[in-house]
Amino acid sequence: MNRIFVTLTLLTAALVCPAQERRVQNRPYTDLREFHFGVLVGTHLQDLELNNVGPQMIDLDDGNGPVEKTVSADQDRWDAGFTVGVLGELRLNSTLQLRMAPAMYFGTRHITFRNLTDRTIQGEPTEQVQELKTAYVSCAFDLIAAAPRFNNHRPYVMLGINPMLNLSGKDNDYIKLKRSDVFLEIGLGCDFYLPYFKLRPELKFMYSLTNSLDKSHAKNLRDKHMLMYTNSVDETRAKMIALTFYFE
């Protein structure tokens, strides 16, 4: 066992030591700039946390009076979206940077409604689906805490707030989201200093701080049979996982 331990230790040291050697730095003065700009592109996954109300009384205006319906709603699929934007970053000190990043998030959420009251001949719940398309205009404000640069890479963590404006939504949708939302962001990334620019891959998690559901949407529905689906949810929390590439 001792021989195996020594062998593994020596092998690990042999692999790590070359990686710790100092190398020629690309763009050595790029982090000394007080303020700089860049562009960003990326992909993301949008999720929607739905709170189902359970049994509900619905008046279908058919003369039979209110009837009890039970409908459950869930996002059952993740579809990749697209992100594009610009950024401006202010250097606070050797560790901290403040970043402002206006961007647009284009994505889709696939929502399935299961009517547990009205069933098929086989006894299965009847289903309705909605492709909830979203186009967000956002402006994130992030605080970045970076480790000291070593050679041509520099890891960091970030925390921020991201207000968003939702440009999508139709009056004939089952569920409609509010026009405005605010997301909390937390993530990590790494700066890679290339000969002609700095590349920054970043993975972040975003969580809505408000109820994203437009509760007034039910008043605009013309088809009363849609009410059982619209009113099946009383609260939604939007979430995203975003992989973004910054070019500076």
C-alpha positions as CSV (number, residue, x, y, z in Angstrom):
1,M,0.0,0.0,0.0
2,N,2.8,2.4,0.8
3,R,4.4,1.8,-2.6
4,I,1.1,2.5,-4.3
5,F,0.6,5.7,-2.3
6,V,4.2,6.9,-3.1
7,T,3.7,6.1,-6.8
8,L,0.4,8.0,-7.0
9,T,2.0,10.9,-5.2
10,L,4.9,11.1,-7.5
11,L,2.7,10.8,-10.5
12,T,0.4,13.5,-9.3
13,A,3.4,15.8,-8.7
14,A,4.8,15.1,-12.1
15,L,1.4,16.1,-13.7
16,V,0.9,19.2,-11.6
17,C,4.3,20.7,-11.6
18,P,4.4,21.5,-15.3
19,A,1.0,23.1,-15.0
20,Q,2.3,25.4,-12.3
21,E,5.2,26.7,-14.4
22,R,5.2,30.4,-15.3
23,R,4.4,31.1,-18.9
24,V,4.4,34.1,-21.2
25,Q,1.2,36.1,-20.4
26,N,-1.1,37.2,-23.2
27,R,-2.5,40.7,-22.9
28,P,-0.8,41.3,-19.6
29,Y,-2.3,44.8,-19.0
30,T,-5.9,44.1,-20.0
31,D,-7.1,43.8,-16.4
32,L,-5.6,47.2,-15.5
33,R,-8.1,49.1,-17.6
34,E,-10.6,51.1,-15.5
35,F,-13.5,50.4,-17.8
36,H,-14.0,48.2,-20.9
37,F,-16.7,46.8,-23.2
38,G,-17.5,43.5,-24.8
39,V,-20.1,41.3,-26.3
40,L,-21.8,38.1,-25.2
41,V,-23.5,35.1,-26.7
42,G,-24.8,31.9,-25.1
43,T,-27.5,29.4,-24.5
44,H,-29.8,28.8,-21.6
45,L,-32.6,26.5,-20.3
46,Q,-35.8,28.1,-19.0
47,D,-37.8,26.4,-16.2
48,L,-41.1,27.4,-14.6
49,E,-42.0,26.3,-11.1
50,L,-45.8,26.0,-11.0
51,N,-48.0,26.0,-7.9
52,N,-51.2,24.0,-8.6
53,V,-54.3,25.0,-6.7
54,G,-56.0,21.6,-6.9
55,P,-59.9,21.3,-7.1
56,Q,-61.6,24.4,-8.3
57,M,-65.1,25.6,-9.1
58,I,-65.6,26.8,-12.7
59,D,-68.6,28.4,-14.2
60,L,-68.7,27.4,-17.9
61,D,-71.7,29.7,-18.7
62,D,-73.6,26.6,-20.0
63,G,-76.6,27.0,-17.7
64,N,-75.5,24.1,-15.4
65,G,-73.9,26.3,-12.8
66,P,-70.4,26.0,-11.3
67,V,-68.7,22.6,-11.6
68,E,-65.6,21.2,-9.9
69,K,-62.5,20.6,-12.0
70,T,-59.1,19.4,-11.0
71,V,-56.2,20.3,-13.4
72,S,-52.5,19.9,-12.8
73,A,-49.9,21.9,-14.8
74,D,-46.2,21.1,-15.1
75,Q,-43.3,22.0,-17.4
76,D,-42.3,18.6,-18.7
77,R,-39.5,19.5,-21.1
78,W,-36.5,21.8,-21.3
79,D,-35.7,23.5,-24.6
80,A,-32.5,25.3,-25.2
81,G,-32.8,29.1,-25.8
82,F,-30.5,31.7,-27.2
83,T,-28.8,34.7,-25.5
84,V,-27.1,37.8,-27.1
85,G,-26.0,41.1,-25.6
86,V,-23.2,43.5,-24.7
87,L,-21.4,44.4,-21.5
88,G,-19.5,47.1,-19.8
89,E,-17.3,46.3,-16.8
90,L,-15.8,48.6,-14.2
91,R,-12.7,47.7,-12.3
92,L,-13.1,48.4,-8.6
93,N,-9.8,46.9,-7.4
94,S,-7.5,44.0,-8.2
95,T,-10.2,41.5,-7.1
96,L,-13.6,43.0,-7.7
97,Q,-15.3,44.1,-10.9
98,L,-18.8,45.5,-11.4
99,R,-20.4,44.4,-14.7
100,M,-23.5,45.7,-16.5
101,A,-24.8,43.4,-19.2
102,P,-27.8,44.4,-21.3
103,A,-29.0,41.3,-23.2
104,M,-31.9,39.4,-24.8
105,Y,-33.0,35.9,-23.8
106,F,-35.1,34.0,-26.4
107,G,-36.6,30.7,-25.2
108,T,-39.6,28.4,-24.9
109,R,-41.3,26.6,-22.0
110,H,-43.4,23.5,-22.8
111,I,-46.3,23.4,-20.3
112,T,-48.7,20.3,-20.1
113,F,-52.1,20.6,-18.4
114,R,-53.7,17.3,-17.2
115,N,-57.4,17.4,-16.6
116,L,-57.9,14.9,-13.8
117,T,-61.7,15.3,-13.9
118,D,-62.5,14.8,-17.6
119,R,-60.8,11.5,-18.6
120,T,-60.6,9.6,-21.8
121,I,-62.3,6.2,-22.5
122,Q,-59.1,4.5,-21.3
123,G,-59.4,6.4,-18.0
124,E,-56.4,8.6,-18.7
125,P,-56.5,12.4,-17.9
126,T,-57.2,14.6,-20.9
127,E,-54.3,16.9,-21.8
128,Q,-53.7,20.3,-23.2
129,V,-50.2,21.8,-24.0
130,Q,-48.9,25.3,-24.4
131,E,-45.6,26.4,-25.9
132,L,-44.9,29.4,-23.7
133,K,-42.5,31.5,-25.8
134,T,-40.6,34.2,-24.1
135,A,-38.4,37.1,-25.3
136,Y,-36.8,38.9,-22.3
137,V,-34.9,42.2,-22.5
138,S,-32.6,42.3,-19.5
139,C,-29.9,44.4,-17.9
140,A,-27.9,42.4,-15.3
141,F,-25.8,44.1,-12.6
142,D,-23.2,41.7,-11.4
143,L,-20.4,41.8,-8.8
144,I,-17.4,39.7,-9.8
145,A,-14.8,38.4,-7.3
146,A,-11.8,37.0,-9.2
147,A,-8.8,35.1,-8.0
148,P,-5.3,36.3,-8.9
149,R,-4.3,35.7,-12.5
150,F,-2.0,32.8,-13.1
151,N,-0.5,32.5,-16.6
152,N,-3.4,32.9,-19.0
153,H,-6.4,32.0,-16.8
154,R,-8.2,33.6,-13.9
155,P,-11.3,31.9,-12.2
156,Y,-14.0,33.9,-10.5
157,V,-17.4,33.8,-8.8
158,M,-20.3,36.3,-9.4
159,L,-23.5,37.5,-7.7
160,G,-26.0,39.8,-9.2
161,I,-29.5,41.1,-9.8
162,N,-31.1,41.0,-13.3
163,P,-34.4,42.9,-14.0
164,M,-36.1,41.7,-17.1
165,L,-38.9,42.9,-19.4
166,N,-41.0,40.2,-21.0
167,L,-42.0,41.1,-24.6
168,S,-44.0,38.0,-25.3
169,G,-47.4,36.7,-24.3
170,K,-50.8,36.3,-26.0
171,D,-54.4,36.8,-24.7
172,N,-55.4,33.4,-25.9
173,D,-52.7,31.5,-24.0
174,Y,-53.7,29.3,-21.1
175,I,-51.0,30.9,-18.9
176,K,-49.5,34.4,-19.4
177,L,-46.5,35.8,-17.5
178,K,-46.1,39.4,-16.2
179,R,-44.3,42.0,-18.3
180,S,-41.6,42.5,-15.7
181,D,-39.6,40.2,-13.5
182,V,-36.4,40.3,-11.4
183,F,-33.9,37.5,-11.2
184,L,-31.2,36.7,-8.6
185,E,-28.0,35.5,-10.3
186,I,-25.2,33.4,-8.9
187,G,-22.5,31.7,-10.9
188,L,-18.8,31.0,-11.7
189,G,-16.5,31.3,-14.6
190,C,-12.9,31.7,-15.8
191,D,-11.1,34.3,-17.9
192,F,-8.9,32.9,-20.6
193,Y,-6.4,35.4,-22.0
194,L,-5.9,34.7,-25.7
195,P,-3.5,36.6,-28.0
196,Y,-6.1,38.9,-29.4
197,F,-8.9,39.0,-26.9
198,K,-10.1,37.6,-23.5
199,L,-12.6,34.8,-23.5
200,R,-14.8,34.3,-20.5
201,P,-17.1,31.2,-20.3
202,E,-19.6,31.5,-17.4
203,L,-22.2,29.2,-15.9
204,K,-24.9,30.9,-13.8
205,F,-28.1,30.0,-12.1
206,M,-31.0,32.5,-12.1
207,Y,-34.1,32.5,-9.9
208,S,-37.1,34.8,-10.0
209,L,-37.7,36.9,-6.9
210,T,-41.3,37.6,-7.7
211,N,-44.5,35.8,-8.7
212,S,-44.2,35.7,-12.5
213,L,-47.8,34.8,-13.1
214,D,-50.2,37.4,-14.7
215,K,-53.3,36.9,-12.5
216,S,-55.4,39.3,-14.5
217,H,-55.1,37.2,-17.6
218,A,-58.2,35.1,-16.8
219,K,-60.4,38.2,-17.2
220,N,-59.3,38.5,-20.9
221,L,-60.3,35.0,-21.9
222,R,-63.2,34.7,-24.3
223,D,-63.4,30.9,-24.1
224,K,-64.7,30.0,-20.6
225,H,-63.6,26.4,-21.1
226,M,-60.0,27.7,-20.8
227,L,-60.6,29.0,-17.3
228,M,-60.0,25.6,-15.7
229,Y,-56.5,25.6,-17.1
230,T,-55.7,29.2,-16.5
231,N,-56.9,29.1,-12.9
232,S,-55.2,25.8,-12.1
233,V,-52.1,27.7,-11.2
234,D,-51.9,30.6,-8.7
235,E,-48.1,31.2,-8.6
236,T,-45.1,30.7,-10.8
237,R,-41.4,31.1,-10.3
238,A,-39.2,31.5,-13.3
239,K,-35.8,29.8,-13.3
240,M,-32.9,29.6,-15.8
241,I,-29.6,28.0,-16.2
242,A,-27.4,30.0,-18.6
243,L,-24.0,29.2,-20.2
244,T,-22.6,32.4,-21.6
245,F,-19.4,33.3,-23.5
246,Y,-18.1,36.8,-23.0
247,F,-15.6,38.3,-25.5
248,E,-13.6,41.3,-24.3
